[in-house]
């Protein structure tokens, strides 16, 4: 008989990590309660490492910008014009088309009070939606899962296309599931080793409730992996996605969305954008990968009449300092821009004033929009959730949806 203690459970490999992150309610999806087309979906793209917002949305008529960035400043003739004052990075040709079509909204000067310039701490603040002085252990999407599944007859779920689960996806009682390939998840979870473990699990759990919980979680993960893999087979994209990590991840998300799996939130990361050295080439490469992947993804959604049902949100843990450094890069800053992409936007284009380079704080941009207002808007207006309860405070709503 196989006996599994907690320490051994956590060592058994990829399934163990997936099982520990698996929400219990996912098993209920096997009852066939699928959400029909029209189900609102949020796709979060995390630009890890602190993307430089000033070379993303470029103030190409601003002399201060070029004075502070004599080598790094994007030339006016290279930028993709959005307004008389602002342009996009030249790598964003696909996003520029979305902007022209009214499917891209740009929110500027987003941040939070008393900003932290540490990657880890600032990312934790964005993941948990806490104030900078507070240290929370649950994420804003995880608490959304907690709230939606309490007494709910149609449970929801969140999926992260990654090997590990972000703090944003971890709730108190419910968590998202992280994986890179539904087929691989299914194959691993249905291996003989784990089946033997489950078959060997008997009365031992009566004396060891923690071990019992781990067995139950593993069983639910195996069951859920089968469901996800079954749904994943129902649609195959006809689009040619780029052969990059992000391109592959967005293809997985697209095929799951088109399968009508009961998923409300998808989460994926792209980077690193920590461009202290040699920023120009690194940012150009990462932007092209982002642009290529999002362009095909949105084309896929449009052809399948799902673009109206999806909002893509991009964010980074902070922006960069206004002035370039001596190494051809920029150092950690504060406020930044966010992209909102979708066919159902109520506002388009530049959603607010661009970054103000005449009003800096210690060489950094001042935030004008609290990122938690973005979360509140998405939770309330898009996901029909109780944002005040989830965020533990009432924040102002924005009008982009």
N, C-alpha and C positions, 0 to 999 in steps of 0.2 A: 504493500500500500504506500502511495505517495503521501508524505506529510510535509506541509509547506508552512514554514514560519515566516514572520513578517520580513526578517532580514533576507531570507532566501528569495521571497517573492519579489523584492525590489532588485534582485540581481539577475532575474531570469531573462532580461533583454528587452527588446522593443515592445513586446506586448505588455510587459509589466508597466512600463511608463505610460503606455496608452490606457491601460486599465485603470491606473490610478487617476487618470484625468477624465474618465468617462462618466458623463451624467447618467444617473439611473433611469431617467425618464426616456432615454432613447429607445429602450426596448419596446415601449408602447407603440412606436412607429410601425411595428410588425403587424399591427391590427389593420393596416391599410388606410389609415386616416390621413390621406395626402391632401395637401393644400392645392387647389386648382390654380391655373394661370391667373395672375393678378396679385399673387402673394408678394408683398413688399420685401425686398432683400437689400441688405446693406453689405457692401464689400469694403473692407478697411485695408488700405495699403500703407504699411509703415515704412517710412524712409529712414532707415536706421543710421545713426551716427551723427545726426545734426546737419540736415541739408542747408546749403547756403541759399536763402530765399531771395537775396538781392540779385543773384545771378540766375534766378529762376524767373521772377517777374522783375524786369529790368527798367529802372528809371532813366531811360536813354536821353532825356533832355536835361538831366540834372547835373550841373557842374560839380557838385559836392561828390557825387558818386564817382566820377572819373578822377577827381583829385585824390580821393581816398583809395582808389583802385587803379593806379596808372597802368599796371600790367594786366590785372585780372578783369577790368571792366569790359563788358561785352559791347562792341562797337554798335553804334546806332544802326548802321546799314545792315548789320548781321542779324539784329533782333527781329523777331516776327511781330509786327506792329499790332497792338491791341487797341490803343487809344493814341491821342496826340502826345501823351506823356509816358506811356508804358508799353513794353513789349515782352514777348516770351523768349526764352532761350532758343537759339536756332535749331536745337535738336528736337523741339516739340512741334514738328510739322503736323502730326496727327492730332495733337491736342488743340493746335490752332484751328484746324478744321472743325473740331467739336465746339470750340469757342464761337466760331462764325455761325454755326448751326444752332446756337443757343443751348447747347448741352454741356457747357462748362461754366461754372461759377468760381471765381477766385476771391477768397477771403484773405485780407491782408492784416498784418500786425496782430496776429493771434498769439496769445501767451497766457501768463498768469501772474498774480502779484508775487513779489519777492522771488524772482526766478533763480533757479539753481543751475549752475553751468557744468555739473557732473552728469555724464551720460547716464549712469545708473540711477541716480536719484531723480533726475528730471524725467527719465522714461518711466520710473515708478509713479511719479506724480501724474503723468499723462495716462498711464495704464489704470490707475486706481481712481482718478478724478478727485484726488484729495487736495486740500490746501497745502502749500509748501511746508508748513510747520507740522503737518500731521503725517503719520506713517500708518497707512492702511494695508491690510493683507488680502483684500479682495479687490477684483477688478470691476470696472464699470459694466462690461459685457457679462461677466460672471454674475453680478448682482441683478442684471436684467434677466438672466436665466433663472436665478432664485425666485424673483418676483413673478415671472410669467408661469412658472410651473407650480406655484403654490395654489392648490385647489383647482387646477386647470385641467379640463378634459381633453385638450388638444395641445400636448406639450410641444415646445419649440426646442431648437438646439443651435449650437454654434460650432463651426468647424474651422480649424486653423491648418493651413497647408504648410506644415513644417515638421521637423523632428521633435520639437519640444513645444510645450504650451506656454504662451505668454501670460504674464500676470493679469493682463486685461481680461482674460477669458476664465479666470478662476473665481468662482463664487463661494459662498459659505457652504451650501448644500449641493450645488450643481456646478459642473465645469464643462467647458467645451472639450472636444476631442482633437488631438493633433496627429496628423499623418501626412505623408507626402504622396502616397499612391494607394488608392482603394484596393487594388488587386494585391499589392504587397501586404497591406493590413489584413486582408482576408486570408491570404496564404499563411501568414505567420500565426494568426489567431486560431486557425483550424489545423495546426500541426498536431502530430500525435502527442507531443510532450504535454501540451496544455490540456488535451482531451483526457490523457491519463491522470493528470493532476485533479481534474474535476471528478472523474470517476472514482478516484481514491478518497474523495472527501466525504467523510461520514459523520459519525457522532462526535468526532473530535471538536467540531465547532461549538458544541454546547459549553465546553469549558474554556474556549478561547474565542471570545466574541470578535476581537480585532481581526484574527485570522479568518473567521467566518465572513466578515465584511469584505476582506480582500478576495476570498473565493467568489463571493456573490458579484463583486465588481468585475472580476475576470470573466465570469459567466455572461454578464450583461455585455461586456465588451465583445466577446466572441459572437454573441447573438447580433449585436449592432453592426459589427464588421460585415457579417453576412448580408444584413439589410442594405448597408451602404453599397457594397459591391454589386448587389442585385439591381439597385436603382441606377448605379453608375453605368451598367450595361445597356440601359434603355435608350441612350442617346449618344451618338458619336458626331462630333463636330466635323463639318465639311470645310472649315476654314483652316488655313495653314498658319499655325502659330510659330513664332520665332523659337529657335532651338536654344533658348536660354533658360536659366532657372525660373525666372519670373514668367517667361512665356509658357513653360510647362505648367507652372502653378495656376496661371490664369485659364489655361485650357481645362484643367481639372475642375476649377470652379464653374466654368461655363457649362461643362457637361453635367455637373450636378444640378445647377440651376435649371437647365432644360429638362432634367429628369423629373421635375416636380417633387424632389425630395423635400421633406418638411424642415428646411433650414432657413433661418432668418438672417444669420450673420456669418460671413466668411472673412477670414483674417489671413493676411500674407505680408511678409517682410521683404524689403529690397534694400540693398546697400552693400558696403558701408559708405556713407557720405561724410566720414570724418576727414575732411580735406585740409589738414594742416599743411601738407606738402603736395605740390603738383596738382592743384585743384582742377585746373582747366581740362586736362585730359580725362581725369577720373569722373568728374561730374558730367562731361559730355558723353562718355561711354554709358554711365548709369542712366542718364536721361534718355538716350536713344533706346536702351533696353526697356525702360518704362514706357516710352512713347509707342514703340513697336508692339508691345504686349497689350497695352490698353486699347490701341487702335483696332487690332484684330478682335479683341474681346468685345468691344462695343459693336463692331460689325456683326459679330456672331449673335449678340443680343437683338440687334435690329432685325436681322433676317428671320429670327424666331419669335418676333413680336413680344420680346421681354424687356426691351430697353426702358420702357415706361415704368417698369416695376423694380428697377435696380438703381441705387445710388452708390457711386464709388467715392470714398473719402480718402484723401491722402493727408498724412501728417508726419512731422518729424519732432524729436524731443526738444529741439531748440534750433534757432537759426545761427548765423555766424556773425562775427563782429563786422562793423561797417568797413573798417580799414583792412587792407590786405596785410599779411605778415611778410617777413623777409625770406620765406621759403616757397614763395609762389602759391600760397594758400591763405586760408582764413582760420581764425581761432573761434572757440566756443562763444556764442552770443546769446540772444534772448528771443525776442518776438520773431515770428515767421509767417509764411503764407500757407494756406491749405487749399486744395482743389476739391470741388464738388462736381461730379460728372454724372449725368443721367438724363433720360428722356422726360422725366417728370418734374424738372426744376421749375419753380415759380419765379425765380429771379435768375438772370444770366449775366455773364460778363464780369466786370469788376464789381463785386458786391459792396465794397466800401472804399474809402480813400486808400491810396497806396501808402507805403511806408514814408514817414516824415523824417528826412535826413537833417532837417534844421533843428529838431528837438530830440536830442540824444541824452542818454544817461550813462555816463562813463564810457562813451564810445559805442553804446549799444542802442538798438531800437527800443522804444517804449511800446509795450503792448496796449492795444486799444480794445481788443475783443478777448474775453475770457474763453478759453477752449471748452470749458464746461457748458457754456451756452450753446456751443455747437452740438455737444453730446445731448443736452436737454432737448434741442430741436429735433434731432434725429430720433431720439427715444419717443418723444411725444407725438410728433407729426408724421413720422415715417413708420415706426414700429408699434405705435399705439400703446405705449407703455407708460407707467406712472413714473415719470422722470424725477419728480421731487423725492419720492421714496427711494429710488435707485441711487440718485446722486446725493441724497441726504441733505438737500438744500434746494430752494427754488432759484433757478437761473433764468435770465431773460431769454425769450425765444427769438430766433432770427427768421428771416422771411424767404430763405432760398428754397424751402419746400413748404 
